[in-house]
């Protein structure tokens, strides 16, 4: 397997993906982080919500990533995510409901001091990511 990376995405519930790939892009705290074969070893925290992209030849794939960490070592990319979904696994109606609920909470935040703005913004971002990978946004 010359010039390949092994990509593994693990959540507390399951191993979501384990396959050889040519490149991986993960949602880091300060933006996207591209990883190619022979990348230096590293460990990094991931953003609260983002899209992991990977490529293997002509095949490209995306996963939603909600929080977690990435470790790169010996041409292996291990993503330990709080939550991760493939596009076909996204419950679109649930994600749309979550998006609407988060938008309502954010718009009411100036009138209601009990609303946690940061939490509502994260919920909005998570819903948008899920809809984006499902091709609904």
C-alpha positions as CSV (number, residue, x, y, z in Angstrom):
1,X,0.0,0.0,0.0
2,X,2.4,2.6,-1.3
3,X,1.7,6.2,-0.4
4,X,-1.6,5.6,1.3
5,X,-3.0,6.5,4.7
6,X,-5.2,4.3,6.8
7,X,-8.2,6.3,7.9
8,X,-10.2,5.2,11.0
9,X,-13.1,7.1,12.4
10,X,-14.4,5.9,15.7
11,X,-17.3,7.0,17.9
12,X,-18.2,5.7,21.3
13,X,-20.8,3.5,19.5
14,X,-18.9,2.1,16.6
15,X,-16.1,2.0,14.1
16,X,-17.5,4.1,11.3
17,X,-14.8,3.7,8.7
18,X,-11.5,1.9,8.3
19,X,-9.9,2.1,4.9
20,X,-6.9,3.1,2.9
21,X,-7.1,6.6,1.5
22,X,-4.9,9.1,-0.4
23,X,-5.7,12.1,1.6
24,X,-7.8,13.3,4.6
25,X,-9.0,16.8,5.6
26,X,-10.2,17.2,9.1
27,X,-12.0,20.1,10.8
28,X,-9.4,21.5,13.2
29,X,-9.9,24.2,15.8
30,X,-8.3,26.8,13.5
31,X,-9.6,25.6,10.2
32,X,-9.2,22.6,7.9
33,X,-6.1,20.4,8.4
34,X,-4.9,18.4,5.4
35,X,-3.1,15.1,5.9
36,X,-1.2,13.3,3.2
37,X,1.0,10.1,3.4
38,X,4.2,10.6,5.5
39,X,2.6,13.4,7.6
40,X,4.4,14.2,10.8
41,X,3.0,12.6,13.9
42,X,0.5,14.8,15.8
43,X,-2.5,14.9,18.0
44,X,-5.1,17.7,17.8
45,X,-8.5,18.6,19.0
46,X,-11.2,18.9,16.4
47,X,-13.8,21.7,16.0
48,X,-17.2,21.4,17.7
49,X,-18.7,20.5,14.3
50,X,-17.3,20.1,10.9
51,X,-16.9,17.9,7.8
52,X,-14.2,15.3,7.4
53,X,-13.3,14.8,3.7
54,X,-11.3,12.0,2.3
55,X,-10.1,10.9,-1.1
56,X,-9.0,7.5,-2.5
57,X,-8.3,7.6,-6.2
58,X,-11.4,9.0,-7.9
59,X,-13.6,8.2,-4.9
60,X,-14.3,11.0,-2.4
61,X,-16.2,10.8,0.8
62,X,-17.5,13.0,3.6
63,X,-18.5,12.5,7.2
64,X,-19.9,14.8,9.7
65,X,-17.7,15.1,12.8
66,X,-18.9,16.5,16.1
67,X,-16.1,17.1,18.5
68,X,-13.2,14.8,19.3
69,X,-9.6,14.4,18.4
70,X,-7.4,13.3,15.5
71,X,-4.1,11.4,15.9
72,X,-1.7,11.0,13.0
73,X,1.1,8.4,13.3
74,X,2.9,6.0,10.9
75,X,0.5,6.8,8.0
76,X,-2.6,6.2,10.1
77,X,-5.2,8.9,10.8
78,X,-7.3,8.0,13.8
79,X,-10.3,10.2,14.4
80,X,-12.0,9.8,17.8
81,X,-15.3,11.7,17.4
82,X,-18.1,12.3,19.8
83,X,-20.5,11.8,16.9
84,X,-20.0,11.1,13.2
85,X,-22.4,10.3,10.4
86,X,-22.2,9.3,6.8
87,X,-24.5,11.3,4.4
88,X,-26.9,8.4,4.0
89,X,-27.2,8.0,7.8
90,X,-28.4,11.6,8.4
91,X,-32.1,11.9,9.5
92,X,-32.9,14.9,7.4
93,X,-36.2,15.8,9.1
94,X,-34.6,15.6,12.5
95,X,-31.7,17.8,11.4
96,X,-34.1,20.4,9.9
97,X,-36.1,20.4,13.2
98,X,-32.8,20.9,15.2
99,X,-31.8,23.7,12.8
100,X,-35.2,25.5,13.2
101,X,-35.1,25.1,17.0
102,X,-31.5,26.5,17.2
103,X,-32.4,29.4,15.0
104,X,-35.4,30.3,17.2
105,X,-33.3,30.1,20.4
106,X,-30.7,32.4,18.9
107,X,-33.2,34.9,17.7
108,X,-34.9,35.0,21.1
109,X,-31.6,35.3,23.0
110,X,-31.7,39.1,23.2
111,X,-35.1,38.9,24.9
112,X,-34.4,35.8,27.1
113,X,-31.3,36.0,29.4
114,X,-31.7,32.3,30.2
115,X,-30.8,31.1,26.7
116,X,-27.3,29.8,26.4
117,X,-26.1,31.5,23.2
118,X,-23.0,29.4,22.9
119,X,-24.9,26.2,23.2
120,X,-27.5,27.3,20.7
121,X,-24.8,28.4,18.2
122,X,-23.2,25.0,18.5
123,X,-26.5,23.2,17.9
124,X,-27.1,25.4,14.9
125,X,-23.7,24.6,13.5
126,X,-24.2,20.8,14.1
127,X,-27.5,20.8,12.3
128,X,-26.1,22.8,9.4
129,X,-23.2,20.3,9.0
130,X,-25.5,17.3,9.1
131,X,-27.8,18.9,6.4
132,X,-24.8,19.9,4.3
133,X,-23.3,16.4,4.1
134,X,-26.8,15.1,3.3
135,X,-27.0,17.5,0.4
136,X,-29.9,19.4,1.9
137,X,-28.3,22.7,2.5
